[in-house]
Amino acid sequence: SNSDVSGPGGLFDLDATLPLVAIQFVLLMIILNIVLYNPLLTIIEERKEYILLNLGKASELLSEANKLTSQYEQELNDVRKEAQLEITNSQKIHKEILEIELN
């Protein structure tokens, strides 16, 4: 029974197939490296650079948008103050005209 496992076709055959499988594996790794991994890594690196560039542009645009928003809000507040001043002045003038007409 033990001779069945230790004979040919057992768990480990250390004949010429082991170096052949090792050589095939190394060749497969070299071919995959040339055909698949290097182009894939190049594409991934280009995509990473593209994303970083777009993130930088988006950050600049967001900063510019925030700056313009604060500028517009300041201008809007100034216009509101001017409009309120004009309303107050118009009310004073109208009140003076009414007082003159009543007297």
Residue frames as qw, qx, qy, qz and C-alpha x, y, z in Angstrom:
[[0.000, 0.885, 0.465, 0.000, 0.00, 0.00, 0.00],
 [0.282, -0.822, 0.119, 0.480, 2.84, 2.40, 0.82],
 [0.473, -0.132, 0.591, 0.640, 4.61, 1.49, -2.41],
 [0.302, 0.697, 0.592, 0.269, 1.68, 2.86, -4.40],
 [0.075, -0.981, -0.126, 0.125, 2.25, 6.38, -3.06],
 [0.398, -0.712, 0.387, 0.430, 6.03, 6.38, -3.28],
 [0.633, 0.147, 0.617, 0.444, 6.24, 4.98, -6.78],
 [0.143, 0.103, 0.416, 0.892, 5.87, 6.85, -10.09],
 [0.269, -0.546, -0.490, -0.624, 2.98, 9.29, -10.09],
 [0.457, -0.466, -0.608, 0.452, 3.25, 9.90, -6.36],
 [0.141, -0.896, -0.304, 0.290, 2.87, 13.17, -4.56],
 [0.006, 0.879, -0.310, -0.361, 6.16, 14.63, -5.83],
 [0.887, 0.299, 0.196, 0.293, 7.88, 13.57, -9.02],
 [0.224, -0.841, 0.279, 0.405, 11.35, 15.02, -9.17],
 [0.715, 0.177, 0.501, 0.454, 12.15, 14.10, -12.70],
 [0.322, 0.099, 0.330, 0.882, 12.51, 16.39, -15.74],
 [0.066, -0.731, -0.572, -0.365, 9.01, 17.88, -15.36],
 [0.401, -0.770, -0.286, 0.405, 9.91, 20.06, -12.35],
 [0.318, -0.374, 0.234, 0.839, 12.56, 22.17, -14.16],
 [0.107, 0.339, 0.657, 0.665, 10.28, 22.29, -17.22],
 [0.213, -0.798, -0.560, -0.063, 7.37, 23.64, -15.14],
 [0.396, -0.677, -0.091, 0.614, 9.71, 26.16, -13.49],
 [0.274, -0.100, 0.445, 0.846, 10.96, 27.36, -16.88],
 [0.023, -0.559, -0.680, -0.474, 7.38, 27.62, -18.19],
 [0.305, -0.812, -0.439, 0.234, 6.37, 29.63, -15.13],
 [0.357, -0.521, 0.119, 0.766, 9.30, 32.06, -15.53],
 [0.173, 0.138, 0.593, 0.774, 8.54, 32.44, -19.26],
 [0.129, -0.708, -0.661, -0.215, 4.87, 33.04, -18.48],
 [0.336, -0.776, -0.256, 0.469, 5.79, 35.72, -15.93],
 [0.305, -0.300, 0.328, 0.842, 8.13, 37.45, -18.42],
 [0.058, 0.357, 0.683, 0.635, 5.49, 37.39, -21.17],
 [0.222, -0.784, -0.579, 0.000, 2.76, 38.64, -18.82],
 [0.365, -0.630, -0.082, 0.681, 5.06, 41.37, -17.59],
 [0.197, -0.117, 0.457, 0.860, 5.72, 42.57, -21.14],
 [0.090, -0.379, -0.719, -0.575, 2.21, 42.11, -22.55],
 [0.379, -0.695, -0.581, -0.191, -0.02, 42.89, -19.59],
 [0.525, -0.647, -0.339, 0.437, 1.54, 44.37, -16.48],
 [0.371, -0.199, 0.109, 0.901, 3.74, 47.12, -17.95],
 [0.057, -0.376, -0.459, -0.803, 1.02, 48.56, -20.25],
 [0.450, -0.679, -0.568, -0.117, -1.50, 48.29, -17.43],
 [0.517, -0.538, -0.246, 0.619, 0.80, 50.09, -15.00],
 [0.233, 0.040, 0.255, 0.937, 1.44, 52.78, -17.62],
 [0.231, -0.547, -0.546, -0.591, -2.30, 53.30, -18.11],
 [0.530, -0.678, -0.476, 0.181, -2.86, 53.42, -14.35],
 [0.457, -0.348, -0.075, 0.815, -0.08, 56.00, -13.94],
 [0.062, 0.240, 0.384, 0.889, -1.48, 58.16, -16.79],
 [0.378, -0.643, -0.577, -0.333, -4.95, 57.97, -15.22],
 [0.547, -0.579, -0.366, 0.480, -3.52, 58.97, -11.84],
 [0.306, -0.138, 0.105, 0.936, -1.81, 62.01, -13.37],
 [0.127, -0.423, -0.532, -0.722, -5.02, 62.94, -15.22],
 [0.477, -0.685, -0.550, -0.031, -7.05, 62.72, -12.01],
 [0.501, -0.479, -0.215, 0.688, -4.52, 64.77, -10.04],
 [0.177, 0.084, 0.284, 0.939, -4.47, 67.42, -12.77],
 [0.282, -0.547, -0.552, -0.563, -8.27, 67.62, -12.80],
 [0.533, -0.646, -0.481, 0.261, -8.38, 67.79, -9.01],
 [0.397, -0.273, -0.042, 0.875, -5.96, 70.71, -9.12],
 [0.029, -0.266, -0.419, -0.868, -8.07, 72.49, -11.73],
 [0.424, -0.622, -0.607, -0.254, -11.24, 71.82, -9.75],
 [0.517, -0.536, -0.370, 0.555, -9.63, 73.20, -6.61],
 [0.229, -0.083, 0.136, 0.960, -8.60, 76.37, -8.46],
 [0.210, -0.412, -0.540, -0.703, -12.09, 76.80, -9.91],
 [0.500, -0.635, -0.587, 0.056, -13.68, 76.28, -6.50],
 [0.435, -0.401, -0.208, 0.779, -11.37, 78.86, -4.97],
 [0.052, 0.090, 0.317, 0.943, -12.22, 81.33, -7.73],
 [0.346, -0.531, -0.634, -0.443, -15.95, 80.62, -7.31],
 [0.502, -0.606, -0.497, 0.367, -15.73, 81.23, -3.56],
 [0.308, -0.237, -0.003, 0.921, -13.86, 84.48, -4.17],
 [0.115, -0.257, -0.467, -0.838, -16.48, 85.67, -6.70],
 [0.427, -0.592, -0.669, -0.138, -19.32, 84.65, -4.38],
 [0.431, -0.561, -0.369, 0.603, -17.93, 86.69, -1.51],
 [0.161, -0.085, 0.206, 0.962, -17.33, 89.62, -3.86],
 [0.240, -0.403, -0.599, -0.649, -20.92, 89.46, -5.17],
 [0.464, -0.624, -0.613, 0.143, -22.30, 89.17, -1.66],
 [0.351, -0.402, -0.172, 0.828, -20.34, 92.28, -0.63],
 [0.016, -0.081, -0.382, -0.920, -21.59, 94.19, -3.67],
 [0.351, -0.519, -0.695, -0.353, -25.16, 93.05, -2.94],
 [0.437, -0.599, -0.494, 0.454, -24.89, 94.27, 0.65],
 [0.219, -0.238, 0.056, 0.945, -23.54, 97.63, -0.56],
 [0.163, -0.267, -0.554, -0.772, -26.41, 97.99, -3.05],
 [0.413, -0.598, -0.685, -0.041, -28.95, 97.09, -0.37],
 [0.369, -0.507, -0.317, 0.712, -27.50, 99.74, 1.95],
 [0.061, -0.069, 0.277, 0.956, -27.64, 102.32, -0.85],
 [0.280, -0.418, -0.679, -0.535, -31.23, 101.35, -1.66],
 [0.425, -0.619, -0.605, 0.264, -32.24, 101.60, 2.00],
 [0.271, -0.370, -0.089, 0.884, -30.58, 105.04, 2.18],
 [0.082, -0.134, -0.481, -0.863, -32.48, 106.14, -0.95],
 [0.366, -0.551, -0.717, -0.221, -35.77, 104.89, 0.54],
 [0.399, -0.576, -0.442, 0.559, -35.08, 106.76, 3.77],
 [0.153, -0.213, 0.141, 0.955, -34.21, 109.95, 1.86],
 [0.188, -0.305, -0.628, -0.691, -37.33, 109.62, -0.30],
 [0.396, -0.615, -0.678, 0.069, -39.49, 109.16, 2.79],
 [0.317, -0.478, -0.236, 0.784, -37.95, 112.30, 4.37],
 [0.011, -0.030, 0.361, 0.932, -38.56, 114.32, 1.21],
 [0.299, -0.442, -0.723, -0.438, -42.13, 113.03, 0.94],
 [0.396, -0.610, -0.583, 0.362, -42.76, 113.87, 4.59],
 [0.214, -0.351, -0.030, 0.911, -41.37, 117.40, 4.11],
 [0.113, -0.169, -0.544, -0.814, -43.57, 117.91, 1.04],
 [0.365, -0.562, -0.727, -0.146, -46.64, 116.79, 2.98],
 [0.363, -0.560, -0.409, 0.622, -45.80, 119.14, 5.84],
 [0.096, -0.170, 0.202, 0.960, -45.37, 122.04, 3.45],
 [0.235, -0.320, -0.658, -0.640, -48.70, 121.27, 1.74],
 [0.410, -0.601, -0.678, 0.107, -50.50, 121.01, 5.07],
 [0.304, -0.550, -0.241, 0.740, -49.11, 124.30, 6.33]]
